[in-house]
Structure formats: structure tokens, C-alpha cells
Amino acid sequence: MKTKKIPQRMCTGCMEMKPKKELIRVVRSKEGEVSVDLVGKKPGRGAYVCKSLECLEKSFKSKRLERNLEVKISEDIYTRLRDEMNE
């Protein structure tokens, strides 16, 4: 029997390849709205971050999240993402 391939994605904070299920997807819709996609099924451009606030802050400070989503992320969106991650 073949072993099932586990999809890997790169965290924008620590830049490590990890299994997709261990990461949180941040998605930009066609309208330009940025939100957290906990299920991983929302349509739009996605970027992945570890479930730690440290990685979210790293990706925000280095502006990797902005580059991957191709949109300017304001401070209020960042705080909303942080709040949703804490839940």
C-alpha cells in the first residue's frame, strides 16, 4: 500500500515547512478583505502562519504576510487576526 502524502506549507513567520493541518491560513478575498481561515476552504489568496503569536508577529514585522497576500495590512486587521488566533 502507498503511504498518503501529507501536504506541506511554509510558515511566513519562521519560514519552516510544516504539515498544512498544523498551520493557520490567512486569506485575502477578491474584494481585498483579509481574514483568518480556520477550515482552509475559503476562496482567495492564502498565506500560512504557525499557531503561535510569535510567528504572526515575525511575519507582520518583516512584512512577509503583506508580500504573500499582495495587500497592505493595517494595524486593526493585525489585532483582529491576533484576537482570532487567541480563541
Biopython code that builds the backbone (N, CA, C, O; Angstrom):
import numpy as np
from Bio.PDB.StructureBuilder import StructureBuilder

atoms = [
    (1, "MET", "N", (0.817, -1.193, 0.000)),
    (1, "MET", "CA", (0.000, 0.000, 0.000)),
    (1, "MET", "C", (0.866, 1.264, 0.000)),
    (1, "MET", "O", (1.911, 1.321, 0.647)),
    (2, "LYS", "N", (0.402, 2.274, -0.743)),
    (2, "LYS", "CA", (1.119, 3.534, -0.772)),
    (2, "LYS", "C", (0.837, 4.328, 0.506)),
    (2, "LYS", "O", (-0.263, 4.275, 1.056)),
    (3, "THR", "N", (1.850, 5.062, 0.964)),
    (3, "THR", "CA", (1.622, 5.949, 2.093)),
    (3, "THR", "C", (1.034, 7.251, 1.563)),
    (3, "THR", "O", (1.433, 7.747, 0.509)),
    (4, "LYS", "N", (0.086, 7.791, 2.309)),
    (4, "LYS", "CA", (-0.591, 9.004, 1.886)),
    (4, "LYS", "C", (0.323, 10.214, 2.066)),
    (4, "LYS", "O", (0.942, 10.383, 3.117)),
    (5, "LYS", "N", (0.402, 11.044, 1.045)),
    (5, "LYS", "CA", (1.248, 12.232, 1.081)),
    (5, "LYS", "C", (0.588, 13.310, 1.936)),
    (5, "LYS", "O", (-0.591, 13.615, 1.758)),
    (6, "ILE", "N", (1.348, 13.882, 2.858)),
    (6, "ILE", "CA", (0.839, 14.952, 3.719)),
    (6, "ILE", "C", (1.231, 16.285, 3.091)),
    (6, "ILE", "O", (2.417, 16.541, 2.884)),
    (7, "PRO", "N", (0.238, 17.149, 2.782)),
    (7, "PRO", "CA", (0.563, 18.440, 2.165)),
    (7, "PRO", "C", (1.368, 19.325, 3.114)),
    (7, "PRO", "O", (1.024, 19.460, 4.288)),
    (8, "GLN", "N", (2.428, 19.920, 2.604)),
    (8, "GLN", "CA", (3.306, 20.793, 3.382)),
    (8, "GLN", "C", (3.130, 22.238, 2.926)),
    (8, "GLN", "O", (2.958, 22.510, 1.738)),
    (9, "ARG", "N", (3.176, 23.162, 3.888)),
    (9, "ARG", "CA", (3.120, 24.593, 3.591)),
    (9, "ARG", "C", (4.184, 25.296, 4.418)),
    (9, "ARG", "O", (4.599, 24.798, 5.465)),
    (10, "MET", "N", (4.625, 26.462, 3.940)),
    (10, "MET", "CA", (5.650, 27.215, 4.653)),
    (10, "MET", "C", (5.019, 28.290, 5.524)),
    (10, "MET", "O", (4.150, 29.037, 5.075)),
    (11, "CYS", "N", (5.461, 28.361, 6.766)),
    (11, "CYS", "CA", (5.012, 29.402, 7.687)),
    (11, "CYS", "C", (5.702, 30.706, 7.296)),
    (11, "CYS", "O", (6.910, 30.721, 7.056)),
    (12, "THR", "N", (4.947, 31.793, 7.230)),
    (12, "THR", "CA", (5.530, 33.081, 6.848)),
    (12, "THR", "C", (6.304, 33.711, 7.994)),
    (12, "THR", "O", (7.031, 34.681, 7.781)),
    (13, "GLY", "N", (6.165, 33.178, 9.209)),
    (13, "GLY", "CA", (6.902, 33.710, 10.357)),
    (13, "GLY", "C", (8.262, 33.079, 10.510)),
    (13, "GLY", "O", (9.281, 33.764, 10.416)),
    (14, "CYS", "N", (8.293, 31.768, 10.747)),
    (14, "CYS", "CA", (9.564, 31.066, 10.990)),
    (14, "CYS", "C", (10.172, 30.489, 9.713)),
    (14, "CYS", "O", (11.296, 29.987, 9.745)),
    (15, "MET", "N", (9.456, 30.551, 8.595)),
    (15, "MET", "CA", (9.914, 30.075, 7.291)),
    (15, "MET", "C", (10.256, 28.586, 7.290)),
    (15, "MET", "O", (11.180, 28.161, 6.598)),
    (16, "GLU", "N", (9.512, 27.792, 8.064)),
    (16, "GLU", "CA", (9.701, 26.345, 8.114)),
    (16, "GLU", "C", (8.552, 25.654, 7.402)),
    (16, "GLU", "O", (7.406, 26.098, 7.472)),
    (17, "MET", "N", (8.869, 24.562, 6.713)),
    (17, "MET", "CA", (7.838, 23.749, 6.076)),
    (17, "MET", "C", (7.214, 22.853, 7.135)),
    (17, "MET", "O", (7.916, 22.126, 7.837)),
    (18, "LYS", "N", (5.888, 22.910, 7.245)),
    (18, "LYS", "CA", (5.164, 22.120, 8.233)),
    (18, "LYS", "C", (3.925, 21.532, 7.579)),
    (18, "LYS", "O", (3.493, 22.007, 6.528)),
    (19, "PRO", "N", (3.343, 20.487, 8.199)),
    (19, "PRO", "CA", (2.089, 19.952, 7.652)),
    (19, "PRO", "C", (0.995, 21.017, 7.658)),
    (19, "PRO", "O", (0.888, 21.802, 8.600)),
    (20, "LYS", "N", (0.191, 21.037, 6.608)),
    (20, "LYS", "CA", (-0.847, 22.052, 6.411)),
    (20, "LYS", "C", (-1.812, 22.138, 7.590)),
    (20, "LYS", "O", (-2.279, 23.225, 7.931)),
    (21, "LYS", "N", (-2.116, 20.994, 8.218)),
    (21, "LYS", "CA", (-3.077, 20.972, 9.318)),
    (21, "LYS", "C", (-2.560, 21.635, 10.588)),
    (21, "LYS", "O", (-3.351, 22.000, 11.458)),
    (22, "GLU", "N", (-1.239, 21.797, 10.706)),
    (22, "GLU", "CA", (-0.651, 22.435, 11.880)),
    (22, "GLU", "C", (-0.605, 23.954, 11.754)),
    (22, "GLU", "O", (-0.248, 24.639, 12.713)),
    (23, "LEU", "N", (-0.957, 24.489, 10.593)),
    (23, "LEU", "CA", (-0.857, 25.924, 10.338)),
    (23, "LEU", "C", (-2.231, 26.566, 10.224)),
    (23, "LEU", "O", (-3.229, 25.888, 9.982)),
    (24, "ILE", "N", (-2.270, 27.874, 10.399)),
    (24, "ILE", "CA", (-3.493, 28.658, 10.230)),
    (24, "ILE", "C", (-3.370, 29.428, 8.922)),
    (24, "ILE", "O", (-2.333, 30.027, 8.642)),
    (25, "ARG", "N", (-4.425, 29.409, 8.129)),
    (25, "ARG", "CA", (-4.421, 30.087, 6.838)),
    (25, "ARG", "C", (-5.009, 31.484, 6.998)),
    (25, "ARG", "O", (-6.095, 31.659, 7.550)),
    (26, "VAL", "N", (-4.274, 32.466, 6.507)),
    (26, "VAL", "CA", (-4.760, 33.843, 6.434)),
    (26, "VAL", "C", (-5.061, 34.078, 4.966)),
    (26, "VAL", "O", (-4.202, 33.860, 4.112)),
    (27, "VAL", "N", (-6.288, 34.526, 4.662)),
    (27, "VAL", "CA", (-6.730, 34.604, 3.274)),
    (27, "VAL", "C", (-7.153, 36.016, 2.893)),
    (27, "VAL", "O", (-7.733, 36.746, 3.697)),
    (28, "ARG", "N", (-6.847, 36.392, 1.636)),
    (28, "ARG", "CA", (-7.313, 37.663, 1.074)),
    (28, "ARG", "C", (-8.341, 37.342, 0.013)),
    (28, "ARG", "O", (-8.058, 36.611, -0.937)),
    (29, "SER", "N", (-9.545, 37.893, 0.175)),
    (29, "SER", "CA", (-10.606, 37.648, -0.798)),
    (29, "SER", "C", (-10.400, 38.530, -2.025)),
    (29, "SER", "O", (-9.512, 39.382, -2.046)),
    (30, "LYS", "N", (-11.224, 38.318, -3.042)),
    (30, "LYS", "CA", (-11.132, 39.119, -4.273)),
    (30, "LYS", "C", (-11.400, 40.597, -3.995)),
    (30, "LYS", "O", (-10.903, 41.469, -4.706)),
    (31, "GLU", "N", (-12.188, 40.871, -2.956)),
    (31, "GLU", "CA", (-12.504, 42.256, -2.601)),
    (31, "GLU", "C", (-11.357, 42.921, -1.839)),
    (31, "GLU", "O", (-11.377, 44.133, -1.626)),
    (32, "GLY", "N", (-10.354, 42.132, -1.427)),
    (32, "GLY", "CA", (-9.211, 42.674, -0.694)),
    (32, "GLY", "C", (-9.342, 42.568, 0.810)),
    (32, "GLY", "O", (-8.531, 43.133, 1.543)),
    (33, "GLU", "N", (-10.352, 41.850, 1.282)),
    (33, "GLU", "CA", (-10.575, 41.701, 2.719)),
    (33, "GLU", "C", (-9.709, 40.559, 3.256)),
    (33, "GLU", "O", (-9.694, 39.463, 2.695)),
    (34, "VAL", "N", (-8.995, 40.827, 4.342)),
    (34, "VAL", "CA", (-8.103, 39.831, 4.952)),
    (34, "VAL", "C", (-8.808, 39.215, 6.160)),
    (34, "VAL", "O", (-9.357, 39.929, 7.000)),
    (35, "SER", "N", (-8.788, 37.868, 6.239)),
    (35, "SER", "CA", (-9.415, 37.182, 7.363)),
    (35, "SER", "C", (-8.684, 35.881, 7.660)),
    (35, "SER", "O", (-7.879, 35.406, 6.859)),
    (36, "VAL", "N", (-8.982, 35.309, 8.841)),
    (36, "VAL", "CA", (-8.396, 34.030, 9.231)),
    (36, "VAL", "C", (-9.315, 32.923, 8.747)),
    (36, "VAL", "O", (-10.526, 32.972, 8.957)),
    (37, "ASP", "N", (-8.731, 31.925, 8.096)),
    (37, "ASP", "CA", (-9.481, 30.789, 7.567)),
    (37, "ASP", "C", (-9.086, 29.549, 8.360)),
    (37, "ASP", "O", (-8.093, 28.894, 8.044)),
    (38, "LEU", "N", (-9.864, 29.230, 9.386)),
    (38, "LEU", "CA", (-9.535, 28.102, 10.256)),
    (38, "LEU", "C", (-9.806, 26.756, 9.588)),
    (38, "LEU", "O", (-9.169, 25.759, 9.929)),
    (39, "VAL", "N", (-10.748, 26.715, 8.638)),
    (39, "VAL", "CA", (-11.105, 25.471, 7.956)),
    (39, "VAL", "C", (-10.168, 25.208, 6.776)),
    (39, "VAL", "O", (-9.889, 24.053, 6.455)),
    (40, "GLY", "N", (-9.683, 26.263, 6.133)),
    (40, "GLY", "CA", (-8.783, 26.115, 4.988)),
    (40, "GLY", "C", (-9.504, 25.963, 3.673)),
    (40, "GLY", "O", (-8.923, 25.464, 2.709)),
    (41, "LYS", "N", (-10.766, 26.382, 3.603)),
    (41, "LYS", "CA", (-11.571, 26.206, 2.394)),
    (41, "LYS", "C", (-12.029, 27.521, 1.754)),
    (41, "LYS", "O", (-12.607, 27.500, 0.667)),
    (42, "LYS", "N", (-11.782, 28.663, 2.408)),
    (42, "LYS", "CA", (-12.247, 29.941, 1.859)),
    (42, "LYS", "C", (-11.562, 30.231, 0.533)),
    (42, "LYS", "O", (-10.380, 29.932, 0.363)),
    (43, "PRO", "N", (-12.302, 30.815, -0.410)),
    (43, "PRO", "CA", (-11.672, 31.172, -1.684)),
    (43, "PRO", "C", (-10.807, 32.414, -1.533)),
    (43, "PRO", "O", (-11.118, 33.300, -0.737)),
    (44, "GLY", "N", (-9.732, 32.477, -2.290)),
    (44, "GLY", "CA", (-8.853, 33.635, -2.266)),
    (44, "GLY", "C", (-7.408, 33.233, -2.113)),
    (44, "GLY", "O", (-7.078, 32.050, -2.039)),
    (45, "ARG", "N", (-6.557, 34.227, -2.068)),
    (45, "ARG", "CA", (-5.112, 34.007, -1.924)),
    (45, "ARG", "C", (-4.793, 33.757, -0.461)),
    (45, "ARG", "O", (-5.226, 34.512, 0.410)),
    (46, "GLY", "N", (-4.042, 32.709, -0.188)),
    (46, "GLY", "CA", (-3.756, 32.337, 1.187)),
    (46, "GLY", "C", (-2.285, 32.383, 1.534)),
    (46, "GLY", "O", (-1.413, 32.215, 0.681)),
    (47, "ALA", "N", (-2.034, 32.616, 2.819)),
    (47, "ALA", "CA", (-0.688, 32.537, 3.388)),
    (47, "ALA", "C", (-0.834, 31.806, 4.709)),
    (47, "ALA", "O", (-1.871, 31.904, 5.367)),
    (48, "TYR", "N", (0.192, 31.079, 5.097)),
    (48, "TYR", "CA", (0.103, 30.237, 6.279)),
    (48, "TYR", "C", (1.014, 30.736, 7.387)),
    (48, "TYR", "O", (2.127, 31.200, 7.140)),
    (49, "VAL", "N", (0.507, 30.627, 8.636)),
    (49, "VAL", "CA", (1.250, 31.041, 9.825)),
    (49, "VAL", "C", (1.085, 29.957, 10.883)),
    (49, "VAL", "O", (0.024, 29.343, 10.993)),
    (50, "CYS", "N", (2.146, 29.721, 11.665)),
    (50, "CYS", "CA", (2.050, 28.781, 12.785)),
    (50, "CYS", "C", (0.992, 29.281, 13.776)),
    (50, "CYS", "O", (0.586, 30.442, 13.731)),
    (51, "LYS", "N", (0.559, 28.401, 14.655)),
    (51, "LYS", "CA", (-0.480, 28.759, 15.610)),
    (51, "LYS", "C", (0.056, 29.557, 16.791)),
    (51, "LYS", "O", (-0.640, 29.711, 17.794)),
    (52, "SER", "N", (1.282, 30.067, 16.690)),
    (52, "SER", "CA", (1.861, 30.864, 17.768)),
    (52, "SER", "C", (1.821, 32.354, 17.405)),
    (52, "SER", "O", (1.954, 32.731, 16.241)),
    (53, "LEU", "N", (1.635, 33.178, 18.424)),
    (53, "LEU", "CA", (1.621, 34.623, 18.203)),
    (53, "LEU", "C", (2.998, 35.128, 17.788)),
    (53, "LEU", "O", (3.116, 36.135, 17.089)),
    (54, "GLU", "N", (4.038, 34.417, 18.225)),
    (54, "GLU", "CA", (5.408, 34.797, 17.885)),
    (54, "GLU", "C", (5.618, 34.779, 16.369)),
    (54, "GLU", "O", (6.211, 35.701, 15.808)),
    (55, "CYS", "N", (5.133, 33.733, 15.716)),
    (55, "CYS", "CA", (5.269, 33.631, 14.254)),
    (55, "CYS", "C", (4.430, 34.695, 13.545)),
    (55, "CYS", "O", (4.855, 35.251, 12.532)),
    (56, "LEU", "N", (3.241, 34.978, 14.077)),
    (56, "LEU", "CA", (2.393, 36.018, 13.482)),
    (56, "LEU", "C", (3.092, 37.369, 13.557)),
    (56, "LEU", "O", (3.083, 38.131, 12.590)),
    (57, "GLU", "N", (3.702, 37.668, 14.710)),
    (57, "GLU", "CA", (4.399, 38.942, 14.871)),
    (57, "GLU", "C", (5.629, 39.026, 13.969)),
    (57, "GLU", "O", (5.914, 40.084, 13.408)),
    (58, "LYS", "N", (6.363, 37.911, 13.823)),
    (58, "LYS", "CA", (7.531, 37.887, 12.931)),
    (58, "LYS", "C", (7.125, 38.168, 11.492)),
    (58, "LYS", "O", (7.762, 38.962, 10.799)),
    (59, "SER", "N", (6.051, 37.506, 11.045)),
    (59, "SER", "CA", (5.622, 37.682, 9.656)),
    (59, "SER", "C", (5.058, 39.082, 9.422)),
    (59, "SER", "O", (5.143, 39.607, 8.312)),
    (60, "PHE", "N", (4.484, 39.688, 10.462)),
    (60, "PHE", "CA", (3.948, 41.038, 10.322)),
    (60, "PHE", "C", (5.069, 42.069, 10.312)),
    (60, "PHE", "O", (5.044, 43.004, 9.512)),
    (61, "LYS", "N", (6.065, 41.903, 11.205)),
    (61, "LYS", "CA", (7.181, 42.855, 11.269)),
    (61, "LYS", "C", (8.030, 42.833, 10.005)),
    (61, "LYS", "O", (8.465, 43.881, 9.527)),
    (62, "SER", "N", (8.266, 41.639, 9.462)),
    (62, "SER", "CA", (9.082, 41.530, 8.253)),
    (62, "SER", "C", (8.267, 41.789, 6.987)),
    (62, "SER", "O", (8.812, 41.790, 5.884)),
    (63, "LYS", "N", (6.964, 42.008, 7.146)),
    (63, "LYS", "CA", (6.022, 42.289, 6.054)),
    (63, "LYS", "C", (5.926, 41.147, 5.048)),
    (63, "LYS", "O", (5.562, 41.362, 3.892)),
    (64, "ARG", "N", (6.257, 39.922, 5.492)),
    (64, "ARG", "CA", (6.121, 38.753, 4.616)),
    (64, "ARG", "C", (4.660, 38.447, 4.349)),
    (64, "ARG", "O", (4.293, 38.037, 3.248)),
    (65, "LEU", "N", (3.821, 38.651, 5.372)),
    (65, "LEU", "CA", (2.390, 38.398, 5.211)),
    (65, "LEU", "C", (1.809, 39.336, 4.153)),
    (65, "LEU", "O", (0.997, 38.918, 3.327)),
    (66, "GLU", "N", (2.225, 40.598, 4.180)),
    (66, "GLU", "CA", (1.759, 41.569, 3.179)),
    (66, "GLU", "C", (2.221, 41.182, 1.776)),
    (66, "GLU", "O", (1.455, 41.278, 0.817)),
    (67, "ARG", "N", (3.474, 40.745, 1.657)),
    (67, "ARG", "CA", (4.009, 40.363, 0.350)),
    (67, "ARG", "C", (3.297, 39.133, -0.205)),
    (67, "ARG", "O", (2.984, 39.078, -1.394)),
    (68, "ASN", "N", (3.039, 38.144, 0.658)),
    (68, "ASN", "CA", (2.390, 36.921, 0.193)),
    (68, "ASN", "C", (0.937, 37.156, -0.199)),
    (68, "ASN", "O", (0.451, 36.571, -1.166)),
    (69, "LEU", "N", (0.240, 38.013, 0.550)),
    (69, "LEU", "CA", (-1.165, 38.284, 0.254)),
    (69, "LEU", "C", (-1.329, 39.410, -0.770)),
    (69, "LEU", "O", (-2.433, 39.650, -1.260)),
    (70, "GLU", "N", (-0.250, 40.086, -1.087)),
    (70, "GLU", "CA", (-0.255, 41.173, -2.070)),
    (70, "GLU", "C", (-1.245, 42.281, -1.718)),
    (70, "GLU", "O", (-1.928, 42.821, -2.589)),
    (71, "VAL", "N", (-1.311, 42.612, -0.421)),
    (71, "VAL", "CA", (-2.197, 43.684, 0.037)),
    (71, "VAL", "C", (-1.582, 44.323, 1.280)),
    (71, "VAL", "O", (-0.901, 43.649, 2.053)),
    (72, "LYS", "N", (-1.819, 45.620, 1.475)),
    (72, "LYS", "CA", (-1.336, 46.326, 2.660)),
    (72, "LYS", "C", (-2.224, 45.950, 3.841)),
    (72, "LYS", "O", (-3.445, 46.089, 3.778)),
    (73, "ILE", "N", (-1.603, 45.476, 4.915)),
    (73, "ILE", "CA", (-2.363, 45.056, 6.096)),
    (73, "ILE", "C", (-2.237, 46.145, 7.153)),
    (73, "ILE", "O", (-1.133, 46.491, 7.574)),
    (74, "SER", "N", (-3.383, 46.685, 7.580)),
    (74, "SER", "CA", (-3.369, 47.746, 8.580)),
    (74, "SER", "C", (-3.266, 47.154, 9.984)),
    (74, "SER", "O", (-3.426, 45.949, 10.178)),
    (75, "GLU", "N", (-2.997, 48.021, 10.954)),
    (75, "GLU", "CA", (-2.807, 47.593, 12.347)),
    (75, "GLU", "C", (-4.076, 46.982, 12.932)),
    (75, "GLU", "O", (-3.991, 46.032, 13.710)),
    (76, "ASP", "N", (-5.258, 47.508, 12.576)),
    (76, "ASP", "CA", (-6.507, 46.964, 13.125)),
    (76, "ASP", "C", (-6.784, 45.546, 12.611)),
    (76, "ASP", "O", (-7.334, 44.724, 13.344)),
    (77, "ILE", "N", (-6.414, 45.256, 11.376)),
    (77, "ILE", "CA", (-6.566, 43.891, 10.843)),
    (77, "ILE", "C", (-5.620, 42.947, 11.571)),
    (77, "ILE", "O", (-5.973, 41.806, 11.871)),
    (78, "TYR", "N", (-4.410, 43.436, 11.852)),
    (78, "TYR", "CA", (-3.430, 42.631, 12.585)),
    (78, "TYR", "C", (-3.940, 42.284, 13.983)),
    (78, "TYR", "O", (-3.808, 41.142, 14.424)),
    (79, "THR", "N", (-4.523, 43.264, 14.686)),
    (79, "THR", "CA", (-5.046, 42.989, 16.031)),
    (79, "THR", "C", (-6.232, 42.032, 15.961)),
    (79, "THR", "O", (-6.408, 41.205, 16.856)),
    (80, "ARG", "N", (-7.052, 42.132, 14.903)),
    (80, "ARG", "CA", (-8.174, 41.206, 14.736)),
    (80, "ARG", "C", (-7.666, 39.781, 14.490)),
    (80, "ARG", "O", (-8.230, 38.819, 15.011)),
    (81, "LEU", "N", (-6.609, 39.650, 13.702)),
    (81, "LEU", "CA", (-6.011, 38.335, 13.464)),
    (81, "LEU", "C", (-5.463, 37.755, 14.767)),
    (81, "LEU", "O", (-5.622, 36.566, 15.042)),
    (82, "ARG", "N", (-4.816, 38.606, 15.567)),
    (82, "ARG", "CA", (-4.257, 38.159, 16.835)),
    (82, "ARG", "C", (-5.360, 37.689, 17.782)),
    (82, "ARG", "O", (-5.210, 36.675, 18.465)),
    (83, "ASP", "N", (-6.464, 38.429, 17.819)),
    (83, "ASP", "CA", (-7.601, 38.047, 18.669)),
    (83, "ASP", "C", (-8.212, 36.726, 18.232)),
    (83, "ASP", "O", (-8.552, 35.890, 19.070)),
    (84, "GLU", "N", (-8.354, 36.531, 16.927)),
    (84, "GLU", "CA", (-8.933, 35.282, 16.417)),
    (84, "GLU", "C", (-8.017, 34.100, 16.680)),
    (84, "GLU", "O", (-8.497, 32.983, 16.875)),
    (85, "MET", "N", (-6.711, 34.319, 16.690)),
    (85, "MET", "CA", (-5.773, 33.243, 16.979)),
    (85, "MET", "C", (-5.813, 32.840, 18.456)),
    (85, "MET", "O", (-5.589, 31.678, 18.795)),
    (86, "ASN", "N", (-6.097, 33.803, 19.325)),
    (86, "ASN", "CA", (-6.142, 33.520, 20.765)),
    (86, "ASN", "C", (-7.342, 32.681, 21.157)),
    (86, "ASN", "O", (-7.310, 32.011, 22.189)),
    (87, "GLU", "N", (-8.403, 32.702, 20.356)),
    (87, "GLU", "CA", (-9.624, 31.972, 20.701)),
    (87, "GLU", "C", (-9.455, 30.485, 20.573)),
    (87, "GLU", "O", (-10.395, 29.732, 20.828)),
]
sb = StructureBuilder()
sb.init_structure("model")
sb.init_model(0)
sb.init_chain("A")
sb.init_seg("    ")
for serial, (resi, resn, name, xyz) in enumerate(atoms, 1):
    if name == "N":
        sb.init_residue(resn, " ", resi, " ")
    sb.init_atom(name, np.array(xyz, "f"), 0.0, 1.0, " ", f" {name:<3s}", serial, name[0])
structure = sb.get_structure()
